[in-house]
Amino acid sequence: MSIMTRTLAQADPEVAEIIHNELERQQDTLMLIPSENYASRATMAVTGSVMTNKYTEGYPGKRYYNGCMYYDEIENLARDRAKALFRADHANVQPHTGSTANMAAYFAMLEPGDTILAMKLEHGGHLTHGHAVNFSGKLYDAHFYGLSEETDQLDYDQVRERAHEVKPKLIVCGASAYPRVIDFRQFREIADEVGALLLADIAHIAGLVAAGAHPDPVPTCHVVTSTTHKTLRGPRSAFILSTDEWAREIDRAVFPGLQGGALMHVVAAKAVAFKEAQSLFFREYQRQIMRNAQALAGVLQEEGLKLVSGGTDNHLMLVDLRNLEITGRQAADLLEEAGIVVNKNAIPGDPLPPNETSGIRPGTPGLTTRGMQEPEMDQIGKMMARVIRQGREDDTVLAEVRSQVRELCEAFPIYEYLP
Ligand SMILES: *Cc1c(COP(=O)(O)O)cnc(C)c1O
């Protein structure tokens, strides 16, 4: 049999087995990482399609290679659907990932050495928002705003003060670990006061925004970047929205500025995801994510766990573990033993280093994709609290919770059609 016709199991049993084990891990564990989700069958089919085989450098109608007719169709479809979904003038669907989308936005809007103002990583920002170890902190003069010490929420007076101090060319709003609503209009007011451009990075909340469940950054910001694989539930990738005014600069920054050929199988899968996101089911899904987050936050608090800012308005929450004498890393590792997968996360003012942390960041997009609702959140919150409180001293707790988790996972299967 030729290489071209062998199945994966025939061609590479080693890799096939690893993938099979990963499928079982996904089926058998409760996934509460708020930046992850489960892509649909259609989305995954497209990422494994023949669309992977072509070089399409350039944009529809202006390609460097011949034979791009269907790639033009698919990219136009993806762009039109993104524009319709977010009511944007312009969409670029070629960025490979959220980080490259941000890089392209900076390339379009800034010169190296320019000043940016963004949210501190330790308060919920992202590495690409100017952190010293990241290109964004090396290439640009990065300054930061943080959360209010009293409320652990965005403090627009502080943002304004910092903006007047550092006079940034660009203000970045958006976060990776912020459980509250972001008021883009307040950011725009501040940007206008100091003559700055405004970029919203909605990597986490894109699904909520698309469903109209969170404020819409598009009319308020010059450029909006996002991933497609978090709440939006598409393939692992990203896109950029902008006003017409920024369209040309954004496109040139992505190609030829930053990337070569786009991953057209992923662009095609983004087209599918944008269509899925236009449906009423998707709107209802996003609202259920938020109801589930409310429910989970409520149980965790009843169980004596402290939440940063006292709750959540979106799909995630930050648990401050300092009163329980357990670190974020320890809690996340214990929970994993019990079949509950979360990530450790710094909390504002965290005294511990980033590989230890004093918090975890549970979220509900994945559980909600599986069809779980408030009653399951109640159960899961209680299991989490039990593991965090007693898991270290008592192995039977871990074993008991592990078997409850298995039962719950069996009742809410994913990818049943996969072998
Ligand atoms: C996840 C995330 C990104 C980066 O996305 P990658 O696809 O991992 O590069 C950028 N910004 C924010 C706010 C994010 O949460």
The ligand as an SDF file (V2000), in Angstrom:
LIG
                    3D

 15 15  0  0  0  0  0  0  0  0999 V2000
   -4.9650   33.4680   24.3020 C   0  0  0  0  0  0  0  0  0  0  0  0
   -4.6500   34.9020   24.1520 C   0  0  0  0  0  0  0  0  0  0  0  0
   -3.7920   35.3750   23.1400 C   0  0  0  0  0  0  0  0  0  0  0  0
   -2.8740   34.4990   22.3370 C   0  0  0  0  0  0  0  0  0  0  0  0
   -3.3650   33.5160   21.5900 O   0  0  0  0  0  0  0  0  0  0  0  0
   -2.4000   32.3550   21.0490 P   0  0  0  0  0  0  0  0  0  0  0  0
   -3.2600   31.7500   20.0020 O   0  0  0  0  0  0  0  0  0  0  0  0
   -2.1180   31.4730   22.2080 O   0  0  0  0  0  0  0  0  0  0  0  0
   -1.1740   32.9780   20.4900 O   0  0  0  0  0  0  0  0  0  0  0  0
   -3.6620   36.7480   22.9740 C   0  0  0  0  0  0  0  0  0  0  0  0
   -4.3130   37.5960   23.7620 N   0  0  0  0  0  0  0  0  0  0  0  0
   -5.1170   37.1890   24.7600 C   0  0  0  0  0  0  0  0  0  0  0  0
   -5.8080   38.2000   25.5980 C   0  0  0  0  0  0  0  0  0  0  0  0
   -5.2950   35.8300   24.9960 C   0  0  0  0  0  0  0  0  0  0  0  0
   -6.0570   35.4330   26.0140 O   0  0  0  0  0  0  0  0  0  0  0  0
  1  2  1  0
  2  3  1  0
  2 14  2  0
  3  4  1  0
  3 10  2  0
  4  5  1  0
  5  6  1  0
  6  7  2  0
  6  8  1  0
  6  9  1  0
 10 11  1  0
 11 12  2  0
 12 13  1  0
 12 14  1  0
 14 15  1  0
M  END
$$$$
